[in-house]
C-alpha cells in the first residue's frame, strides 16, 4: 500500500472505553468467590434488543465522545465517524446487530466465478435530494476506494479489485485479480457505502465535511454540522425501507470530549443516550433514576500492539514473559471495573459467523493461557538475555483505562527484570501511531481496542500478514501467511474458518499483538426512549432509526 494513502485509525477513543471488547454471548458475569482476595466482578446481562417503542417521538438527543473526523465514507474508520454515518448513508449489504449480513442497497448479489461479484441494485431508492439511486452511483462510489488521490482508509478491501463496471441498468460487476471472500463481506460496512455521483462531483474536497455534508439514502438526512458542537439528523420521509423508517423526527448528536461532562449530561437527563459508557460511571448511571445501561455484542479485543521487533520484544520468549508477568485480570478490574473477560485470542466468538464446530474448538480451546507466573516469566527473560533492557510504552491522556494499562504493563515489565519507560503523547499524536510510521519510532508497545467490521475473524488476521500496513511491528511468519492467503480464496465460511483457526493458534503462540481482554458494547437509554439493539453494529446499522418513545 502506498505510504501516501490514508490508513486505518483504530484508536480506542477518547472515552475511557477499555471495555470496548466483545462479549462471548454469556448471560452474565459471576462474582469472584468471597475471600479469594479478588475484586468481585460486576453483575450484568447481555441484551440483544431493548423493548420495542410505544410509538414515534418528535426528537431525542444523543452524546458522542468526539466529533467525527470525517463523514466521507472513504475515511470513516472510527467510532465517532461511523455512529453518525450509519444512520445517514447505506451500503450494498446491511450488517445487522447480530453481525449477520442481509441485502441492502443491493437487493441481491451473485458470485458466478471465483473472481466475480455481481450486485443487483435495488429499484425505487432515492437520495436525500430526491434523485434516484442508479448503478452509475454505485460505480462512482466504489471506484473512489481505488483512487490514490482519495487515499481511502478502506483501500485494503479493494486491493484485489481489477475493475468495477456497470453491466446492466441495475447491475454492477466487480472483477477481482484473484478469489477474495473478504470483499463481499466488507460490503456491509463503510467500504460498501453508496453516495450520489453528482454530489461527489459537485462537493469535491468539501464532501463529507461540515460544509459539504453528505447526500445518501439512509433513514435520516444530515441537515447540520456545527463544528465542535453537534450534528443534526432529520427523518427522511422518502426512505425506501418501511421496516427501518425512523421513529424520531429529529436526532441531535452532541460532541463531549470530557467523560465527566458526558456522564453528567446523561445523569441529568440533558441527553437521552450515548454509546460506550465509561465503565467507572456505569453504576452511577444505573442508580441515577434517569434510565439504564445495556450491554450487548461487541467484536473488539483490547490488545497491546508490539511495534518494535528489533528490540527485546523481538524475541518471542520476551513477549511470552510479558504476557505471564501481567496480571491481566487485575488490569481488567482496574481499567474496566471488571466488565469483560481476559482473553488469549485477538478475535471474539461473535465474528466467527458460519464457523464449523471443529474450527471453534481449534481456535479457542487449548490456547496458551499465559497465566500470571512471575517465576516462569523471569526464567524466559534470563534465557533471552535481555535483563535490564528498556521497552517504551506509549500512551495518552485519553481515559482512565489508558493510564491503568500503561502503568500495569510497565510494572509487569519491571517485575521480571526489564526496564520500562512510559511515554505520554497527546491524543492526536496517539491517533497518528495508527497511520504514520514515523510517529511510532521509538515505541515498543501501544494499546488498541481493535474492532472488526465484518462477520469473519479473517479480517483481523489479514492485518498481520507480512507487509500489511497495519502490521505495525512488521511481524512475519511464512506458515501464518500461507494460511491467510489460502483462506482468503475460500468462499465457504466453515471451510475458511478451519484455516483461520490455525492462524489464530499461531498468533496465540507468536504474540505479534498481546491480547488483554474483551467486554460488552455499552449503551445508556433514558426513560424517554427505547428500541435500540446494544451492538457494535451501530457503526454500520441505522440504530437511531429504531429508537422511539418508551
FENKAFEN-V103814 format. One line per field, one symbol per residue. ss: DSSP state (2 for helix, 1 for strand, 0 for the rest). phi: phi as a letter, one per 40 degrees, with the letter a starting at -180 (. if undefined). burial: I if it has 9 or more other ideal C-beta (glycine too) atoms within 8 Angstrom, else O. A space follows every 50 residues. Layout:
ss->???
phi->???
burial->???
//
This chain:
ss->00000000000000000000000000010000000000000000110000 00001011111111000000000000002222222000011011100000 11100111111110011111100001000001002222222222220000 00002222001111111100111111000022222222022211002222 22222200000000000001111111000111111000000222000111 11111000222222222200001110002222222200001111110000 11111100000222022222222220022222222200001100000022 20000022222222000000000222222222220000011111110002 22222222222222200011111110222222000022220000111111 00000002222200000000000000022222222222000022222222 22222222220011111100111111001100000222200022220110
phi->.cccccbdbbccgcbgbcccbbccgccaccccccgcgbcccccabcbcac dcccicbcaabbbbcacdcabcdcbcbadccccccccbbbbdbbccdcgc badbcccaabbcbdbbbbbccccgcbcccgcccbcccccccccccccdcc gccbddcccbccabbcbadbbbbbbbcadaccccccccbccbcbbccccd cccfcccgbcccfbbbbccbbcbabcdgbabbbbdcccccbccbcccbca bbbccbccccccccccccgcbcaacfcdccbccdccccgbiabbbacbbc bcbbcccbcccdcccdcccccccccccccccccccbfgciacbbbcbbcc cccgcccccccccbcgcdcfccacccccccccccgbdgccbbbcaacbad cccccccccccccccbhcbbbcbcbcdcccdcdcbbdccccgbcbacabc cbbacaccdccccccdgccccccfcaadccdccccccdcbcccccccccc ccccccccccfcbbcbabaccbabbcccbahcccbccdcbbccccccacc
burial->IOOOIOIIIIIIIIIIIIIIIIIIOOOOIOOIOOOOOOOOIIOIOIIIOI OOIOOIIOIIIIIIIIOIIIIIIIIIIIIIIIIIIIIIIIIIIIIIIOIO IOIIIIOOIOIOOOIIIIIIIIOOIIIIOOOOIIIOIIIIIIIIIIOOOO IIIIIIIIOIIOOIOIOOOIIIIIIIOOIIIIIIIIIIIIIIIIIIIOII OOIOOOIIIOOIIIIIIIIIIIOOIOOOOIIIIIIIOOIOOOOIIIIIII IIIIIIOOIOIIIIIIIOOOIIIIIIIIIOIIOIIOOIOIIOIIIIIIII IIIIIIIIIOIIIOIOIIIIIIIIIIOIIOIIIOIIIIIIIIIIIIIIII IIIOIIOOIIIIIOOOIOOOOIOIOIIIOIIIOIOIOOIIIIIIIIOIII IIIIIIIIIIIIIIOIIIIIIIIOOOIOIIIIIIIOOOIIOOIIIIIIII IIIIIIIIIIIIIIIIOIOIIIIOIOIOOIIOIIIIIIIIOOIIIIIIII IIIIIIIIOIIIIIIIIIIIIIIIIIOIIIIIIIIIIIIIIIIIIIIIIO
//
